[in-house]
Amino acid sequence: MYDVLILGGGAAGMSCALVLGSAHQKPFAQGKKIGLMAHQKASHLQTALFNNVLGLPPKTTGASILKNGLEQLSEIYPHVDQIHKEKVLEVRGASGDFSIITNKASYQTRLLVIALGYTNTFFIKGLEQYIEPHQKARPEKQRIQLKNSDHLVTDGIYVAGTLAGWRSQFAIASGSGAAVATDILTLWNHGEHVKVHDKLI
Ligand SMILES: Cc1cc2nc3c(=O)[nH]c(=O)nc-3n(C[C@H](O)[C@H](O)[C@H](O)COP(=O)(O)OP(=O)(O)OC[C@H]3O[C@@H](n4cnc5c(N)ncnc54)[C@H](O)[C@@H]3O)c2cc1C
């Protein structure tokens, strides 16, 4: 049983996993089982080239971020499970006991973060009722989002990145994933607000 399972290994999903992973020394996060469904084939990062993202050297490729992001996660926060090359097909259950069915296996989790991007080919059984047209993309593109209030779709289900209704910019999608991570950490900390900062001694 995972405490939280993040679906999607793009900008929002990896960013969420890094912030959740970074809280491992906080007492309320100790022993929490975190997983990232790190399927990346359909990520918009695959073909992206970045010149306008603070902190990324110009001409950074999205493909390199896909690779380096997972390496950073496994090197610094190896307690975050990475599940590779599995496509999510279905979500069943309710908060505290979700089942995630992929093309290869099934997983149990208490909380769920959905960071699967805003393309309209999205079809996950069990989530259809939350789909609506994207509010911040050109209508002819037929992008979608999941209905949410400040990233919360329903009890136990969060959405992050472009699928949460944000415009498609790397910093926005990453920030959305980080925001969801801090919401979950705050929940684990019984409502007391949490951020995770490293600092020079
Ligand atoms: C060509 C191009 C150029 C761009 N250039 C810029 C730029 O210059 N500056 C900028 O700021 N932004 C740019 N972007 C936008 C940026 O790449 C996106 O905003 C960002 O990737 C969105 O992050 P996301 O996490 O919402 O979605 P994604 O990064 O697309 O991640 C979604 C993830 O979900 C996974 N997934 C989908 N379906 C399933 C499923 N059923 N099961 C399991 N996993 C699944 C995908 O494989 C992927 O890993 C560009 C995008 C493109 C396409």
Ligand as a Chemical Component Dictionary entry (heavy atoms), coordinates in Angstrom:
data_LIG
# 
_chem_comp.id                   LIG 
_chem_comp.type                 NON-POLYMER 
_chem_comp.pdbx_formal_charge   0 
_chem_comp.three_letter_code    LIG 
# 
loop_
_chem_comp_atom.comp_id 
_chem_comp_atom.atom_id 
_chem_comp_atom.alt_atom_id 
_chem_comp_atom.type_symbol 
_chem_comp_atom.charge 
_chem_comp_atom.model_Cartn_x 
_chem_comp_atom.model_Cartn_y 
_chem_comp_atom.model_Cartn_z 
_chem_comp_atom.pdbx_ordinal 
LIG C1  C1  C 0 7.464  21.165 -28.601 1  
LIG C2  C2  C 0 7.299  21.766 -27.232 2  
LIG C3  C3  C 0 8.087  22.830 -26.857 3  
LIG C4  C4  C 0 7.930  23.420 -25.586 4  
LIG N1  N1  N 0 8.725  24.493 -25.258 5  
LIG C5  C5  C 0 8.555  25.090 -24.057 6  
LIG C6  C6  C 0 9.354  26.209 -23.722 7  
LIG O1  O1  O 0 10.185 26.677 -24.511 8  
LIG N2  N2  N 0 9.172  26.755 -22.481 9  
LIG C7  C7  C 0 8.273  26.275 -21.594 10 
LIG O2  O2  O 0 8.176  26.800 -20.472 11 
LIG N3  N3  N 0 7.495  25.212 -21.899 12 
LIG C8  C8  C 0 7.613  24.614 -23.113 13 
LIG N4  N4  N 0 6.839  23.523 -23.433 14 
LIG C9  C9  C 0 5.788  23.085 -22.466 15 
LIG C10 C10 C 0 6.234  22.075 -21.406 16 
LIG O3  O3  O 0 6.973  21.015 -21.980 17 
LIG C11 C11 C 0 4.960  21.553 -20.737 18 
LIG O4  O4  O 0 4.259  22.644 -20.184 19 
LIG C12 C12 C 0 5.198  20.527 -19.632 20 
LIG O5  O5  O 0 5.899  19.411 -20.125 21 
LIG C13 C13 C 0 3.850  20.083 -19.048 22 
LIG O6  O6  O 0 4.086  19.230 -17.970 23 
LIG P1  P1  P 0 3.011  18.153 -17.493 24 
LIG O7  O7  O 0 3.625  17.420 -16.361 25 
LIG O8  O8  O 0 1.689  18.805 -17.308 26 
LIG O9  O9  O 0 2.828  17.170 -18.751 27 
LIG P2  P2  P 0 3.915  16.221 -19.436 28 
LIG O10 O10 O 0 5.291  16.725 -19.235 29 
LIG O11 O11 O 0 3.438  16.007 -20.827 30 
LIG O12 O12 O 0 3.805  14.876 -18.566 31 
LIG C14 C14 C 0 2.698  14.013 -18.628 32 
LIG C15 C15 C 0 3.195  12.611 -18.267 33 
LIG O13 O13 O 0 2.105  11.684 -18.171 34 
LIG C16 C16 C 0 2.485  10.465 -18.802 35 
LIG N5  N5  N 0 1.278  9.754  -19.198 36 
LIG C17 C17 C 0 0.272  10.156 -20.018 37 
LIG N6  N6  N 0 -0.694 9.217  -20.097 38 
LIG C18 C18 C 0 -0.300 8.204  -19.267 39 
LIG C19 C19 C 0 -0.883 6.973  -18.868 40 
LIG N7  N7  N 0 -2.068 6.559  -19.336 41 
LIG N8  N8  N 0 -0.206 6.188  -17.990 42 
LIG C20 C20 C 0 0.986  6.584  -17.474 43 
LIG N9  N9  N 0 1.567  7.750  -17.795 44 
LIG C21 C21 C 0 0.944  8.536  -18.701 45 
LIG C22 C22 C 0 3.360  10.912 -19.972 46 
LIG O14 O14 O 0 4.153  9.871  -20.487 47 
LIG C23 C23 C 0 4.169  12.023 -19.313 48 
LIG O15 O15 O 0 5.301  11.525 -18.656 49 
LIG C24 C24 C 0 6.973  22.915 -24.694 50 
LIG C25 C25 C 0 6.199  21.812 -25.066 51 
LIG C26 C26 C 0 6.337  21.257 -26.314 52 
LIG C27 C27 C 0 5.475  20.081 -26.713 53 
# 
loop_
_chem_comp_bond.comp_id 
_chem_comp_bond.atom_id_1 
_chem_comp_bond.atom_id_2 
_chem_comp_bond.value_order 
_chem_comp_bond.pdbx_ordinal 
LIG C1  C2  SING 1  
LIG C2  C3  SING 2  
LIG C2  C26 DOUB 3  
LIG C3  C4  DOUB 4  
LIG C4  N1  SING 5  
LIG C4  C24 SING 6  
LIG N1  C5  DOUB 7  
LIG C5  C6  SING 8  
LIG C5  C8  SING 9  
LIG C6  O1  DOUB 10 
LIG C6  N2  SING 11 
LIG N2  C7  SING 12 
LIG C7  O2  DOUB 13 
LIG C7  N3  SING 14 
LIG N3  C8  DOUB 15 
LIG C8  N4  SING 16 
LIG N4  C9  SING 17 
LIG N4  C24 SING 18 
LIG C9  C10 SING 19 
LIG C10 O3  SING 20 
LIG C10 C11 SING 21 
LIG C11 O4  SING 22 
LIG C11 C12 SING 23 
LIG C12 O5  SING 24 
LIG C12 C13 SING 25 
LIG C13 O6  SING 26 
LIG O6  P1  SING 27 
LIG P1  O7  DOUB 28 
LIG P1  O8  SING 29 
LIG P1  O9  SING 30 
LIG O9  P2  SING 31 
LIG P2  O10 DOUB 32 
LIG P2  O11 SING 33 
LIG P2  O12 SING 34 
LIG O12 C14 SING 35 
LIG C14 C15 SING 36 
LIG C15 O13 SING 37 
LIG C15 C23 SING 38 
LIG O13 C16 SING 39 
LIG C16 N5  SING 40 
LIG C16 C22 SING 41 
LIG N5  C17 SING 42 
LIG N5  C21 SING 43 
LIG C17 N6  DOUB 44 
LIG N6  C18 SING 45 
LIG C18 C19 SING 46 
LIG C18 C21 DOUB 47 
LIG C19 N7  SING 48 
LIG C19 N8  DOUB 49 
LIG N8  C20 SING 50 
LIG C20 N9  DOUB 51 
LIG N9  C21 SING 52 
LIG C22 O14 SING 53 
LIG C22 C23 SING 54 
LIG C23 O15 SING 55 
LIG C24 C25 DOUB 56 
LIG C25 C26 SING 57 
LIG C26 C27 SING 58 
# 
